[in-house]
């Protein structure tokens, strides 16, 4: 962005005086994100009117370090009539600067001059003529990012990783310029999420926000997207790939980005392709420069008539919740809720969270077991988990991935549940002493506002002792009260 600074602020910056904290922070943000500070030529005319030759020379020598707005537009008669009569050279120059903003010669003017702000209000430019404080607020909000956190993954600067770690060997084979790219993003100050064992990288996620053309044939138009620059896992069986996808998806949701993509050279029996296609990524072409395949996923549903399971898969975490979809409340004990949904922010953290890999907690696709005799639950139905005993609240929401079933066959149970259940092998063996009810589901979200037992009672919603169906009106009360984002639901 081009930002015109009032010369009074620039002179203050160049003086050997301590700057205000707000101005320090504003300058830091402007420089960090590559914006440019300009001077309007009219401002220099004010300086040239200074009759103190030595002071004028010193000030001008400092201001020449900033670029000028070249050939600024001249105020029209209509504009000047809106400004009213000008009683001084300073006011004439102020009008020139404001007109430059109105004609988009720059994006913003930063000034502490009350007269300039008063004139800006008169011509509806008050949102582009900013004080130091308001400019700081604008740029802080512009670059504010909610960054997902996970106890197992460390947020780290890329520059602190060892490019010679064996973890990167395959990437170097696929990408000739990998070292140059790694150096560039290190200098940029790019961050990542990393999991290491004994100093060696085992899992890595690097993200990048973009708003530019994707150069396939034909090209994909520019849009605000999140690019997964690197998603790689060297540990199998722990659902860490799903965990990294969850982190990337959560980053998008928290920061209002509704499209995500990655590029990849497809291989035989490619595990990454299998993973991402399970969560809605679709191949859209190949990059012109190196024939790398491009996969894009959208979060906001475009096809409203998709079956509920397909909706859950293609547009995850979006889901269907119309009146045809059945909804169920499921009670779950705190210890199992914490293992199954470790990303729930209000749970009690344990020391083991920082060292032990919780496979069912990492997974998006999870399994829930009970001895319920219910038979009417279907694929695509909504399940809402009620955490009993301690918090006594509805907290988590999932979509049934396939028709639930009963079995007492241990081998069948192990085959379907795998590492998606919180139970160990001996515990699963005990479960099959009588027919167990298996629900395979995708965890879509934790309610932004968990709903306690008082809310349920106030809205005539049963407090579940076992799996209980609720009607659509009761579900809508939970949806509204729990502040579920309607952009991610299709009614």
HELIX and SHEET records of a PDB file:
HELIX    1   1 UNK A    7  UNK A   14  1                                   8    
HELIX    2   2 UNK A   21  UNK A   32  1                                  12    
HELIX    3   3 UNK A   41  UNK A   48  1                                   8    
HELIX    4   4 UNK A   53  UNK A   63  1                                  11    
HELIX    5   5 UNK A   77  UNK A   83  1                                   7    
HELIX    6   6 UNK A   89  UNK A  102  1                                  14    
HELIX    7   7 UNK A  114  UNK A  122  1                                   9    
HELIX    8   8 UNK A  132  UNK A  143  1                                  12    
HELIX    9   9 UNK A  158  UNK A  160  5                                   3    
HELIX   10  10 UNK A  166  UNK A  168  5                                   3    
HELIX   11  11 UNK A  169  UNK A  174  1                                   6    
HELIX   12  12 UNK A  178  UNK A  188  1                                  11    
HELIX   13  13 UNK A  240  UNK A  254  1                                  15    
HELIX   14  14 UNK A  271  UNK A  277  1                                   7    
HELIX   15  15 UNK A  308  UNK A  314  1                                   7    
HELIX   16  16 UNK A  334  UNK A  340  1                                   7    
HELIX   17  17 UNK A  351  UNK A  354  5                                   4    
HELIX   18  18 UNK A  359  UNK A  362  1                                   4    
HELIX   19  19 UNK A  410  UNK A  417  1                                   8    
HELIX   20  20 UNK A  418  UNK A  420  5                                   3    
HELIX   21  21 UNK A  425  UNK A  431  1                                   7    
HELIX   22  22 UNK A  453  UNK A  458  1                                   6    
HELIX   23  23 UNK A  472  UNK A  481  1                                  10    
HELIX   24  24 UNK A  486  UNK A  488  5                                   3    
SHEET    1   A 5 UNK A  67  UNK A  68  0                                        
SHEET    2   A 5 UNK A  36  UNK A  39  1                                        
SHEET    3   A 5 UNK A   2  UNK A   5  1                                        
SHEET    4   A 5 UNK A 108  UNK A 110  1                                        
SHEET    5   A 5 UNK A 129  UNK A 130  1                                        
SHEET    1   B 7 UNK A 154  UNK A 157  0                                        
SHEET    2   B 7 UNK A 191  UNK A 197 -1                                        
SHEET    3   B 7 UNK A 200  UNK A 214 -1                                        
SHEET    4   B 7 UNK A 220  UNK A 233 -1                                        
SHEET    5   B 7 UNK A 259  UNK A 264  1                                        
SHEET    6   B 7 UNK A 293  UNK A 298 -1                                        
SHEET    7   B 7 UNK A 282  UNK A 286 -1                                        
SHEET    1   C 2 UNK A 319  UNK A 320  0                                        
SHEET    2   C 2 UNK A 489  UNK A 490  1                                        
SHEET    1   D 6 UNK A 365  UNK A 370  0                                        
SHEET    2   D 6 UNK A 436  UNK A 452 -1                                        
SHEET    3   D 6 UNK A 393  UNK A 400 -1                                        
SHEET    4   D 6 UNK A 382  UNK A 387 -1                                        
SHEET    5   D 6 UNK A 327  UNK A 332  1                                        
SHEET    6   D 6 UNK A 468  UNK A 470 -1                                        
SHEET    1   E 3 UNK A 365  UNK A 370  0                                        
SHEET    2   E 3 UNK A 436  UNK A 452 -1                                        
SHEET    3   E 3 UNK A 405  UNK A 407 -1                                        
END                                                                             
